[in-house]
Amino acid sequence: MNTRKLERMTDPEVEAYLERTETGTVLVPIGTTEQHGPHLCLGTDALIPEEICERIAPELEALVAPRVNYGVSDDHVGFSGLAYLNQDTLINVLEDIAYSLCESGFDDVVFINGHYTNEAPIKVACNNVMRDLPANKYVYGFPYWMALSPEDVGEYLSFDAGWHANIGETAAVMAIDEDLVDLDKAVEEVPEMPRDIPNPGALMDPVFFGPSTMYRVTDSGIWGDPREASAERGEEYFDMITDAVVELIEAFQDVRDDLYIKERPKNESLF
């Protein structure tokens, strides 16, 4: 098999893959098309999870589906070039993707999310689909940074490192293609946020959810300081992230037969 990208494979190649693998796993990168400051491309949140999926696919014996370039990003309304879906639309899109991939032979459909406000629709879509699937089919997803340790996520995407178009995202895109980043235009911007509460990170939910919130709290569209980003640093981040994502998926696939000690109650199935 010369590629693990589903869009570049033939039907017989996919069929052969499904026949020889114990768990037919397909990774689906989910992102957005939205501003990432004056220095970083609008496809950042889709490019990063796609790169992660392509890097981890051989270790997981998985295939990579075409990325979803649109997500729930109306918090960026006001900036130029934004193209987004509402939550119900994204839920429906992800449900259809999951159903069809399971129907065509995959046992595990894993959404690897690259954008914060996609998280709720992904969870709803996975839950809805799992109600209809046979017990041997699994659909699940998570933001790729969710797999990181608190120390690593603190360095990559956090109150200290910044939340958007920051050094982590900028370095990661530079590792993919330095031509997509104009570091000379990068600026530092850190909105004033209270930190004297038990969990300052919990403020991200009310801050990011809602129309134009990112537009209203930043001038540049940046939340952090990307100016010291580099491709080398991006490679370090990808090593850290890919190891963690592989460990998380493998842990679930290895342990679930032991965790689920009772058969799932039968639902009407599409299969």
Buried (B, 14 or more C-beta within 10 A) or exposed (E): EEEBBBEEBEEEBBEEBBEEBEEBBBBBBBBBBBBBBBBBBBBBBBBBBBBBBBBBBEBBBBBBBEBBBBBBBBBBBBBEEBEBBEBEBBBBBBBEBBBEBBEBEBBBBBBBBBBBBBBBBBBBBBEBBBEBBEEEBBBBBBBBBEBBEEEBBBBBBBBEBBBBBBBBBBBBBBBBEEEBBEBEEBBBBBBEBEEEEEEEBEBBEEBBBBEEBBBEBBEBBBBBBBBEBBBEBBBBBBEBBBBBBBEBBEEBBEEEEEEEEEEEEEEEEEE
